[in-house]
């Protein structure tokens, strides 16, 4: 797995609307993040599959980060 792609993923998570990330179901969350990542770096089909698996394994963490951002916003 390419580390620069992973850095881009987490950058996308940080820039995405926390409210949207929290409210999407797992499938839509992975799909939206993949689309944004692919738009930034034109992933090969193999890279897309690898990142899809990676995203699926990180959905809880992504939502935790988004919830934390929402809590910080309302505090």
HTML snippet that shows the backbone in 3Dmol.js (N, CA, C, O; Angstrom):
<script src="https://3Dmol.org/build/3Dmol-min.js"></script>
<div id="view" style="width:600px;height:400px;position:relative"></div>
<script>
const pdb = `
ATOM      1  N   UNK A   1       0.850  -1.166   0.000  1.00  0.00           N
ATOM      2  CA  UNK A   1       0.000   0.000   0.000  1.00  0.00           C
ATOM      3  C   UNK A   1       0.904   1.240   0.000  1.00  0.00           C
ATOM      4  O   UNK A   1       1.848   1.344   0.783  1.00  0.00           O
ATOM      5  N   UNK A   2       0.595   2.144  -0.872  1.00  0.00           N
ATOM      6  CA  UNK A   2       1.389   3.362  -1.049  1.00  0.00           C
ATOM      7  C   UNK A   2       1.099   4.353   0.087  1.00  0.00           C
ATOM      8  O   UNK A   2      -0.050   4.734   0.308  1.00  0.00           O
ATOM      9  N   UNK A   3       2.138   4.759   0.791  1.00  0.00           N
ATOM     10  CA  UNK A   3       1.946   5.659   1.936  1.00  0.00           C
ATOM     11  C   UNK A   3       1.433   7.040   1.534  1.00  0.00           C
ATOM     12  O   UNK A   3       0.706   7.675   2.297  1.00  0.00           O
ATOM     13  N   UNK A   4       1.801   7.504   0.356  1.00  0.00           N
ATOM     14  CA  UNK A   4       1.294   8.824  -0.066  1.00  0.00           C
ATOM     15  C   UNK A   4      -0.212   8.766  -0.314  1.00  0.00           C
ATOM     16  O   UNK A   4      -0.916   9.746  -0.072  1.00  0.00           O
ATOM     17  N   UNK A   5      -0.704   7.640  -0.790  1.00  0.00           N
ATOM     18  CA  UNK A   5      -2.151   7.481  -0.988  1.00  0.00           C
ATOM     19  C   UNK A   5      -2.856   7.464   0.363  1.00  0.00           C
ATOM     20  O   UNK A   5      -3.928   8.050   0.515  1.00  0.00           O
ATOM     21  N   UNK A   6      -2.265   6.804   1.328  1.00  0.00           N
ATOM     22  CA  UNK A   6      -2.866   6.758   2.667  1.00  0.00           C
ATOM     23  C   UNK A   6      -2.883   8.145   3.286  1.00  0.00           C
ATOM     24  O   UNK A   6      -3.861   8.523   3.932  1.00  0.00           O
ATOM     25  N   UNK A   7      -1.820   8.903   3.097  1.00  0.00           N
ATOM     26  CA  UNK A   7      -1.806  10.290   3.603  1.00  0.00           C
ATOM     27  C   UNK A   7      -2.913  11.110   2.953  1.00  0.00           C
ATOM     28  O   UNK A   7      -3.575  11.908   3.616  1.00  0.00           O
ATOM     29  N   UNK A   8      -3.111  10.909   1.652  1.00  0.00           N
ATOM     30  CA  UNK A   8      -4.176  11.636   0.954  1.00  0.00           C
ATOM     31  C   UNK A   8      -5.537  11.247   1.504  1.00  0.00           C
ATOM     32  O   UNK A   8      -6.411  12.099   1.668  1.00  0.00           O
ATOM     33  N   UNK A   9      -5.718   9.966   1.790  1.00  0.00           N
ATOM     34  CA  UNK A   9      -6.984   9.503   2.363  1.00  0.00           C
ATOM     35  C   UNK A   9      -7.287  10.252   3.646  1.00  0.00           C
ATOM     36  O   UNK A   9      -8.387  10.780   3.807  1.00  0.00           O
ATOM     37  N   UNK A  10      -6.339  10.306   4.552  1.00  0.00           N
ATOM     38  CA  UNK A  10      -6.593  10.942   5.838  1.00  0.00           C
ATOM     39  C   UNK A  10      -6.756  12.446   5.694  1.00  0.00           C
ATOM     40  O   UNK A  10      -7.460  13.076   6.483  1.00  0.00           O
ATOM     41  N   UNK A  11      -6.120  13.012   4.707  1.00  0.00           N
ATOM     42  CA  UNK A  11      -6.330  14.425   4.415  1.00  0.00           C
ATOM     43  C   UNK A  11      -7.767  14.650   3.943  1.00  0.00           C
ATOM     44  O   UNK A  11      -8.405  15.630   4.329  1.00  0.00           O
ATOM     45  N   UNK A  12      -8.267  13.756   3.120  1.00  0.00           N
ATOM     46  CA  UNK A  12      -9.651  13.843   2.643  1.00  0.00           C
ATOM     47  C   UNK A  12     -10.617  13.715   3.815  1.00  0.00           C
ATOM     48  O   UNK A  12     -11.598  14.454   3.897  1.00  0.00           O
ATOM     49  N   UNK A  13     -10.343  12.788   4.714  1.00  0.00           N
ATOM     50  CA  UNK A  13     -11.200  12.611   5.894  1.00  0.00           C
ATOM     51  C   UNK A  13     -11.237  13.905   6.701  1.00  0.00           C
ATOM     52  O   UNK A  13     -12.309  14.342   7.120  1.00  0.00           O
ATOM     53  N   UNK A  14     -10.084  14.519   6.920  1.00  0.00           N
ATOM     54  CA  UNK A  14     -10.021  15.759   7.697  1.00  0.00           C
ATOM     55  C   UNK A  14     -10.747  16.918   7.011  1.00  0.00           C
ATOM     56  O   UNK A  14     -11.316  17.780   7.681  1.00  0.00           O
ATOM     57  N   UNK A  15     -10.726  16.939   5.683  1.00  0.00           N
ATOM     58  CA  UNK A  15     -11.353  18.036   4.937  1.00  0.00           C
ATOM     59  C   UNK A  15     -12.843  17.811   4.688  1.00  0.00           C
ATOM     60  O   UNK A  15     -13.568  18.750   4.360  1.00  0.00           O
ATOM     61  N   UNK A  16     -13.292  16.588   4.839  1.00  0.00           N
ATOM     62  CA  UNK A  16     -14.700  16.268   4.584  1.00  0.00           C
ATOM     63  C   UNK A  16     -15.578  16.749   5.729  1.00  0.00           C
ATOM     64  O   UNK A  16     -15.124  16.889   6.865  1.00  0.00           O
ATOM     65  N   UNK A  17     -16.822  16.994   5.415  1.00  0.00           N
ATOM     66  CA  UNK A  17     -17.792  17.420   6.414  1.00  0.00           C
ATOM     67  C   UNK A  17     -17.973  16.329   7.466  1.00  0.00           C
ATOM     68  O   UNK A  17     -18.346  15.201   7.143  1.00  0.00           O
ATOM     69  N   UNK A  18     -17.708  16.668   8.711  1.00  0.00           N
ATOM     70  CA  UNK A  18     -17.851  15.707   9.800  1.00  0.00           C
ATOM     71  C   UNK A  18     -19.297  15.220   9.899  1.00  0.00           C
ATOM     72  O   UNK A  18     -19.546  14.042  10.155  1.00  0.00           O
ATOM     73  N   UNK A  19     -20.221  16.111   9.700  1.00  0.00           N
ATOM     74  CA  UNK A  19     -21.647  15.755   9.789  1.00  0.00           C
ATOM     75  C   UNK A  19     -22.006  14.692   8.745  1.00  0.00           C
ATOM     76  O   UNK A  19     -22.753  13.758   9.036  1.00  0.00           O
ATOM     77  N   UNK A  20     -21.477  14.840   7.545  1.00  0.00           N
ATOM     78  CA  UNK A  20     -21.749  13.863   6.483  1.00  0.00           C
ATOM     79  C   UNK A  20     -21.088  12.532   6.816  1.00  0.00           C
ATOM     80  O   UNK A  20     -21.716  11.481   6.683  1.00  0.00           O
ATOM     81  N   UNK A  21     -19.832  12.562   7.244  1.00  0.00           N
ATOM     82  CA  UNK A  21     -19.117  11.321   7.547  1.00  0.00           C
ATOM     83  C   UNK A  21     -19.813  10.512   8.634  1.00  0.00           C
ATOM     84  O   UNK A  21     -19.854   9.284   8.566  1.00  0.00           O
ATOM     85  N   UNK A  22     -20.354  11.190   9.625  1.00  0.00           N
ATOM     86  CA  UNK A  22     -21.033  10.513  10.726  1.00  0.00           C
ATOM     87  C   UNK A  22     -22.351   9.886  10.265  1.00  0.00           C
ATOM     88  O   UNK A  22     -22.738   8.824  10.752  1.00  0.00           O
ATOM     89  N   UNK A  23     -23.034  10.537   9.333  1.00  0.00           N
ATOM     90  CA  UNK A  23     -24.375  10.099   8.956  1.00  0.00           C
ATOM     91  C   UNK A  23     -24.443   9.097   7.809  1.00  0.00           C
ATOM     92  O   UNK A  23     -25.495   8.495   7.595  1.00  0.00           O
ATOM     93  N   UNK A  24     -23.363   8.901   7.071  1.00  0.00           N
ATOM     94  CA  UNK A  24     -23.377   7.941   5.973  1.00  0.00           C
ATOM     95  C   UNK A  24     -23.287   6.506   6.499  1.00  0.00           C
ATOM     96  O   UNK A  24     -22.627   6.247   7.506  1.00  0.00           O
ATOM     97  N   UNK A  25     -23.958   5.575   5.807  1.00  0.00           N
ATOM     98  CA  UNK A  25     -23.757   4.174   6.179  1.00  0.00           C
ATOM     99  C   UNK A  25     -22.389   3.733   5.660  1.00  0.00           C
ATOM    100  O   UNK A  25     -21.765   4.446   4.874  1.00  0.00           O
ATOM    101  N   UNK A  26     -21.924   2.578   6.089  1.00  0.00           N
ATOM    102  CA  UNK A  26     -20.571   2.134   5.751  1.00  0.00           C
ATOM    103  C   UNK A  26     -20.312   2.125   4.252  1.00  0.00           C
ATOM    104  O   UNK A  26     -19.275   2.603   3.792  1.00  0.00           O
ATOM    105  N   UNK A  27     -21.241   1.588   3.502  1.00  0.00           N
ATOM    106  CA  UNK A  27     -21.075   1.478   2.050  1.00  0.00           C
ATOM    107  C   UNK A  27     -20.936   2.848   1.395  1.00  0.00           C
ATOM    108  O   UNK A  27     -20.051   3.059   0.566  1.00  0.00           O
ATOM    109  N   UNK A  28     -21.810   3.772   1.769  1.00  0.00           N
ATOM    110  CA  UNK A  28     -21.760   5.122   1.194  1.00  0.00           C
ATOM    111  C   UNK A  28     -20.525   5.888   1.651  1.00  0.00           C
ATOM    112  O   UNK A  28     -19.954   6.662   0.883  1.00  0.00           O
ATOM    113  N   UNK A  29     -20.114   5.676   2.887  1.00  0.00           N
ATOM    114  CA  UNK A  29     -18.914   6.322   3.402  1.00  0.00           C
ATOM    115  C   UNK A  29     -17.691   5.881   2.593  1.00  0.00           C
ATOM    116  O   UNK A  29     -16.907   6.716   2.142  1.00  0.00           O
ATOM    117  N   UNK A  30     -17.535   4.586   2.413  1.00  0.00           N
ATOM    118  CA  UNK A  30     -16.409   4.052   1.644  1.00  0.00           C
ATOM    119  C   UNK A  30     -16.474   4.555   0.208  1.00  0.00           C
ATOM    120  O   UNK A  30     -15.461   4.973  -0.353  1.00  0.00           O
ATOM    121  N   UNK A  31     -17.651   4.515  -0.382  1.00  0.00           N
ATOM    122  CA  UNK A  31     -17.820   4.951  -1.767  1.00  0.00           C
ATOM    123  C   UNK A  31     -17.452   6.424  -1.947  1.00  0.00           C
ATOM    124  O   UNK A  31     -16.734   6.775  -2.883  1.00  0.00           O
ATOM    125  N   UNK A  32     -17.938   7.278  -1.059  1.00  0.00           N
ATOM    126  CA  UNK A  32     -17.656   8.707  -1.167  1.00  0.00           C
ATOM    127  C   UNK A  32     -16.162   8.986  -1.022  1.00  0.00           C
ATOM    128  O   UNK A  32     -15.595   9.761  -1.793  1.00  0.00           O
ATOM    129  N   UNK A  33     -15.529   8.361  -0.044  1.00  0.00           N
ATOM    130  CA  UNK A  33     -14.105   8.584   0.155  1.00  0.00           C
ATOM    131  C   UNK A  33     -13.279   8.059  -1.019  1.00  0.00           C
ATOM    132  O   UNK A  33     -12.302   8.686  -1.426  1.00  0.00           O
ATOM    133  N   UNK A  34     -13.674   6.911  -1.556  1.00  0.00           N
ATOM    134  CA  UNK A  34     -12.975   6.367  -2.727  1.00  0.00           C
ATOM    135  C   UNK A  34     -13.084   7.297  -3.930  1.00  0.00           C
ATOM    136  O   UNK A  34     -12.105   7.510  -4.646  1.00  0.00           O
ATOM    137  N   UNK A  35     -14.259   7.842  -4.147  1.00  0.00           N
ATOM    138  CA  UNK A  35     -14.454   8.769  -5.268  1.00  0.00           C
ATOM    139  C   UNK A  35     -13.558   9.999  -5.117  1.00  0.00           C
ATOM    140  O   UNK A  35     -12.924  10.436  -6.077  1.00  0.00           O
ATOM    141  N   UNK A  36     -13.512  10.544  -3.919  1.00  0.00           N
ATOM    142  CA  UNK A  36     -12.677  11.725  -3.679  1.00  0.00           C
ATOM    143  C   UNK A  36     -11.199  11.393  -3.847  1.00  0.00           C
ATOM    144  O   UNK A  36     -10.444  12.172  -4.429  1.00  0.00           O
ATOM    145  N   UNK A  37     -10.794  10.246  -3.341  1.00  0.00           N
ATOM    146  CA  UNK A  37      -9.398   9.842  -3.452  1.00  0.00           C
ATOM    147  C   UNK A  37      -9.026   9.596  -4.910  1.00  0.00           C
ATOM    148  O   UNK A  37      -7.970  10.032  -5.368  1.00  0.00           O
ATOM    149  N   UNK A  38      -9.881   8.907  -5.627  1.00  0.00           N
ATOM    150  CA  UNK A  38      -9.615   8.610  -7.039  1.00  0.00           C
ATOM    151  C   UNK A  38      -9.548   9.890  -7.861  1.00  0.00           C
ATOM    152  O   UNK A  38      -8.744   9.982  -8.789  1.00  0.00           O
ATOM    153  N   UNK A  39     -10.369  10.870  -7.540  1.00  0.00           N
ATOM    154  CA  UNK A  39     -10.351  12.147  -8.261  1.00  0.00           C
ATOM    155  C   UNK A  39      -9.022  12.878  -8.053  1.00  0.00           C
ATOM    156  O   UNK A  39      -8.558  13.598  -8.937  1.00  0.00           O
ATOM    157  N   UNK A  40      -8.423  12.690  -6.892  1.00  0.00           N
ATOM    158  CA  UNK A  40      -7.160  13.364  -6.587  1.00  0.00           C
ATOM    159  C   UNK A  40      -5.951  12.666  -7.192  1.00  0.00           C
ATOM    160  O   UNK A  40      -4.984  13.322  -7.580  1.00  0.00           O
ATOM    161  N   UNK A  41      -5.998  11.342  -7.274  1.00  0.00           N
ATOM    162  CA  UNK A  41      -4.771  10.652  -7.702  1.00  0.00           C
ATOM    163  C   UNK A  41      -4.979   9.542  -8.720  1.00  0.00           C
ATOM    164  O   UNK A  41      -4.067   8.739  -8.918  1.00  0.00           O
ATOM    165  N   UNK A  42      -6.117   9.457  -9.366  1.00  0.00           N
ATOM    166  CA  UNK A  42      -6.375   8.472 -10.429  1.00  0.00           C
ATOM    167  C   UNK A  42      -5.801   7.094 -10.104  1.00  0.00           C
ATOM    168  O   UNK A  42      -4.761   6.696 -10.629  1.00  0.00           O
ATOM    169  N   UNK A  43      -6.482   6.399  -9.251  1.00  0.00           N
ATOM    170  CA  UNK A  43      -6.027   5.088  -8.799  1.00  0.00           C
ATOM    171  C   UNK A  43      -6.266   4.007  -9.845  1.00  0.00           C
ATOM    172  O   UNK A  43      -7.235   4.063 -10.602  1.00  0.00           O
ATOM    173  N   UNK A  44      -5.385   3.039  -9.877  1.00  0.00           N
ATOM    174  CA  UNK A  44      -5.590   1.864 -10.726  1.00  0.00           C
ATOM    175  C   UNK A  44      -6.709   1.028 -10.109  1.00  0.00           C
ATOM    176  O   UNK A  44      -7.061   1.234  -8.947  1.00  0.00           O
ATOM    177  N   UNK A  45      -7.261   0.109 -10.853  1.00  0.00           N
ATOM    178  CA  UNK A  45      -8.339  -0.728 -10.319  1.00  0.00           C
ATOM    179  C   UNK A  45      -7.835  -1.565  -9.140  1.00  0.00           C
ATOM    180  O   UNK A  45      -8.583  -1.830  -8.199  1.00  0.00           O
ATOM    181  N   UNK A  46      -6.579  -1.976  -9.195  1.00  0.00           N
ATOM    182  CA  UNK A  46      -5.994  -2.738  -8.093  1.00  0.00           C
ATOM    183  C   UNK A  46      -5.879  -1.865  -6.841  1.00  0.00           C
ATOM    184  O   UNK A  46      -6.224  -2.298  -5.742  1.00  0.00           O
ATOM    185  N   UNK A  47      -5.393  -0.636  -7.016  1.00  0.00           N
ATOM    186  CA  UNK A  47      -5.291   0.288  -5.888  1.00  0.00           C
ATOM    187  C   UNK A  47      -6.664   0.610  -5.310  1.00  0.00           C
ATOM    188  O   UNK A  47      -6.814   0.733  -4.094  1.00  0.00           O
ATOM    189  N   UNK A  48      -7.663   0.748  -6.172  1.00  0.00           N
ATOM    190  CA  UNK A  48      -9.025   1.016  -5.700  1.00  0.00           C
ATOM    191  C   UNK A  48      -9.521  -0.116  -4.802  1.00  0.00           C
ATOM    192  O   UNK A  48     -10.132   0.133  -3.763  1.00  0.00           O
ATOM    193  N   UNK A  49      -9.259  -1.343  -5.200  1.00  0.00           N
ATOM    194  CA  UNK A  49      -9.693  -2.487  -4.399  1.00  0.00           C
ATOM    195  C   UNK A  49      -8.966  -2.521  -3.054  1.00  0.00           C
ATOM    196  O   UNK A  49      -9.583  -2.770  -2.018  1.00  0.00           O
ATOM    197  N   UNK A  50      -7.659  -2.270  -3.072  1.00  0.00           N
ATOM    198  CA  UNK A  50      -6.875  -2.258  -1.835  1.00  0.00           C
ATOM    199  C   UNK A  50      -7.391  -1.166  -0.901  1.00  0.00           C
ATOM    200  O   UNK A  50      -7.560  -1.392   0.297  1.00  0.00           O
ATOM    201  N   UNK A  51      -7.638   0.012  -1.454  1.00  0.00           N
ATOM    202  CA  UNK A  51      -8.115   1.116  -0.633  1.00  0.00           C
ATOM    203  C   UNK A  51      -9.539   0.867  -0.131  1.00  0.00           C
ATOM    204  O   UNK A  51      -9.888   1.296   0.968  1.00  0.00           O
ATOM    205  N   UNK A  52     -10.344   0.194  -0.908  1.00  0.00           N
ATOM    206  CA  UNK A  52     -11.703  -0.135  -0.480  1.00  0.00           C
ATOM    207  C   UNK A  52     -11.658  -1.021   0.770  1.00  0.00           C
ATOM    208  O   UNK A  52     -12.399  -0.794   1.726  1.00  0.00           O
ATOM    209  N   UNK A  53     -10.795  -2.015   0.752  1.00  0.00           N
ATOM    210  CA  UNK A  53     -10.629  -2.891   1.914  1.00  0.00           C
ATOM    211  C   UNK A  53     -10.110  -2.085   3.104  1.00  0.00           C
ATOM    212  O   UNK A  53     -10.587  -2.243   4.228  1.00  0.00           O
ATOM    213  N   UNK A  54      -9.134  -1.224   2.845  1.00  0.00           N
ATOM    214  CA  UNK A  54      -8.563  -0.392   3.909  1.00  0.00           C
ATOM    215  C   UNK A  54      -9.640   0.520   4.510  1.00  0.00           C
ATOM    216  O   UNK A  54      -9.771   0.607   5.731  1.00  0.00           O
ATOM    217  N   UNK A  55     -10.410   1.199   3.646  1.00  0.00           N
ATOM    218  CA  UNK A  55     -11.485   2.078   4.127  1.00  0.00           C
ATOM    219  C   UNK A  55     -12.469   1.312   4.992  1.00  0.00           C
ATOM    220  O   UNK A  55     -12.863   1.774   6.064  1.00  0.00           O
ATOM    221  N   UNK A  56     -12.863   0.140   4.520  1.00  0.00           N
ATOM    222  CA  UNK A  56     -13.839  -0.652   5.276  1.00  0.00           C
ATOM    223  C   UNK A  56     -13.320  -0.992   6.660  1.00  0.00           C
ATOM    224  O   UNK A  56     -14.090  -1.059   7.618  1.00  0.00           O
ATOM    225  N   UNK A  57     -12.017  -1.208   6.768  1.00  0.00           N
ATOM    226  CA  UNK A  57     -11.454  -1.549   8.077  1.00  0.00           C
ATOM    227  C   UNK A  57     -11.314  -0.330   8.982  1.00  0.00           C
ATOM    228  O   UNK A  57     -11.060  -0.478  10.177  1.00  0.00           O
ATOM    229  N   UNK A  58     -11.475   0.863   8.436  1.00  0.00           N
ATOM    230  CA  UNK A  58     -11.278   2.100   9.197  1.00  0.00           C
ATOM    231  C   UNK A  58     -12.547   2.920   9.393  1.00  0.00           C
ATOM    232  O   UNK A  58     -12.466   4.052   9.868  1.00  0.00           O
ATOM    233  N   UNK A  59     -13.716   2.387   9.043  1.00  0.00           N
ATOM    234  CA  UNK A  59     -14.941   3.184   9.131  1.00  0.00           C
ATOM    235  C   UNK A  59     -15.232   3.648  10.567  1.00  0.00           C
ATOM    236  O   UNK A  59     -15.687   4.773  10.774  1.00  0.00           O
ATOM    237  N   UNK A  60     -14.975   2.795  11.540  1.00  0.00           N
ATOM    238  CA  UNK A  60     -15.219   3.186  12.938  1.00  0.00           C
ATOM    239  C   UNK A  60     -14.283   4.331  13.325  1.00  0.00           C
ATOM    240  O   UNK A  60     -14.718   5.298  13.951  1.00  0.00           O
ATOM    241  N   UNK A  61     -13.019   4.233  12.964  1.00  0.00           N
ATOM    242  CA  UNK A  61     -12.056   5.285  13.256  1.00  0.00           C
ATOM    243  C   UNK A  61     -12.426   6.585  12.553  1.00  0.00           C
ATOM    244  O   UNK A  61     -12.341   7.659  13.148  1.00  0.00           O
ATOM    245  N   UNK A  62     -12.832   6.495  11.298  1.00  0.00           N
ATOM    246  CA  UNK A  62     -13.223   7.686  10.531  1.00  0.00           C
ATOM    247  C   UNK A  62     -14.393   8.382  11.214  1.00  0.00           C
ATOM    248  O   UNK A  62     -14.398   9.606  11.347  1.00  0.00           O
ATOM    249  N   UNK A  63     -15.379   7.612  11.643  1.00  0.00           N
ATOM    250  CA  UNK A  63     -16.533   8.208  12.327  1.00  0.00           C
ATOM    251  C   UNK A  63     -16.138   8.782  13.685  1.00  0.00           C
ATOM    252  O   UNK A  63     -16.650   9.828  14.085  1.00  0.00           O
ATOM    253  N   UNK A  64     -15.242   8.115  14.391  1.00  0.00           N
ATOM    254  CA  UNK A  64     -14.771   8.647  15.676  1.00  0.00           C
ATOM    255  C   UNK A  64     -14.090   9.998  15.485  1.00  0.00           C
ATOM    256  O   UNK A  64     -14.312  10.928  16.260  1.00  0.00           O
ATOM    257  N   UNK A  65     -13.271  10.098  14.463  1.00  0.00           N
ATOM    258  CA  UNK A  65     -12.597  11.370  14.157  1.00  0.00           C
ATOM    259  C   UNK A  65     -13.635  12.440  13.824  1.00  0.00           C
ATOM    260  O   UNK A  65     -13.542  13.571  14.301  1.00  0.00           O
ATOM    261  N   UNK A  66     -14.619  12.080  13.008  1.00  0.00           N
ATOM    262  CA  UNK A  66     -15.656  13.035  12.620  1.00  0.00           C
ATOM    263  C   UNK A  66     -16.479  13.476  13.837  1.00  0.00           C
ATOM    264  O   UNK A  66     -16.776  14.661  13.992  1.00  0.00           O
ATOM    265  N   UNK A  67     -16.841  12.525  14.691  1.00  0.00           N
ATOM    266  CA  UNK A  67     -17.597  12.878  15.909  1.00  0.00           C
ATOM    267  C   UNK A  67     -16.791  13.811  16.809  1.00  0.00           C
ATOM    268  O   UNK A  67     -17.333  14.748  17.395  1.00  0.00           O
ATOM    269  N   UNK A  68     -15.517  13.549  16.906  1.00  0.00           N
ATOM    270  CA  UNK A  68     -14.652  14.402  17.714  1.00  0.00           C
ATOM    271  C   UNK A  68     -14.632  15.827  17.165  1.00  0.00           C
ATOM    272  O   UNK A  68     -14.668  16.794  17.926  1.00  0.00           O
ATOM    273  N   UNK A  69     -14.576  15.949  15.849  1.00  0.00           N
ATOM    274  CA  UNK A  69     -14.601  17.276  15.231  1.00  0.00           C
ATOM    275  C   UNK A  69     -15.929  17.971  15.493  1.00  0.00           C
ATOM    276  O   UNK A  69     -15.962  19.179  15.728  1.00  0.00           O
ATOM    277  N   UNK A  70     -17.027  17.216  15.455  1.00  0.00           N
ATOM    278  CA  UNK A  70     -18.336  17.810  15.742  1.00  0.00           C
ATOM    279  C   UNK A  70     -18.411  18.276  17.196  1.00  0.00           C
ATOM    280  O   UNK A  70     -18.924  19.360  17.473  1.00  0.00           O
ATOM    281  N   UNK A  71     -17.899  17.460  18.128  1.00  0.00           N
ATOM    282  CA  UNK A  71     -17.919  17.841  19.532  1.00  0.00           C
ATOM    283  C   UNK A  71     -17.080  19.095  19.765  1.00  0.00           C
ATOM    284  O   UNK A  71     -17.471  19.980  20.526  1.00  0.00           O
ATOM    285  N   UNK A  72     -15.929  19.162  19.110  1.00  0.00           N
ATOM    286  CA  UNK A  72     -15.076  20.353  19.237  1.00  0.00           C
ATOM    287  C   UNK A  72     -15.783  21.592  18.695  1.00  0.00           C
ATOM    288  O   UNK A  72     -15.627  22.688  19.233  1.00  0.00           O
ATOM    289  N   UNK A  73     -16.551  21.415  17.640  1.00  0.00           N
ATOM    290  CA  UNK A  73     -17.265  22.527  17.023  1.00  0.00           C
ATOM    291  C   UNK A  73     -18.339  23.076  17.947  1.00  0.00           C
ATOM    292  O   UNK A  73     -18.539  24.289  18.026  1.00  0.00           O
ATOM    293  N   UNK A  74     -19.038  22.172  18.652  1.00  0.00           N
ATOM    294  CA  UNK A  74     -20.152  22.600  19.499  1.00  0.00           C
ATOM    295  C   UNK A  74     -19.738  22.941  20.927  1.00  0.00           C
ATOM    296  O   UNK A  74     -20.565  23.409  21.710  1.00  0.00           O
ATOM    297  N   UNK A  75     -18.498  22.719  21.273  1.00  0.00           N
ATOM    298  CA  UNK A  75     -18.022  23.074  22.621  1.00  0.00           C
ATOM    299  C   UNK A  75     -17.654  24.521  22.730  1.00  0.00           C
ATOM    300  O   UNK A  75     -17.237  24.974  23.797  1.00  0.00           O
TER     301      UNK A  75
END
`;
const viewer = $3Dmol.createViewer("view");
viewer.addModel(pdb, "pdb");
viewer.setStyle({}, {cartoon: {color: "spectrum"}});
viewer.zoomTo();
viewer.render();
</script>
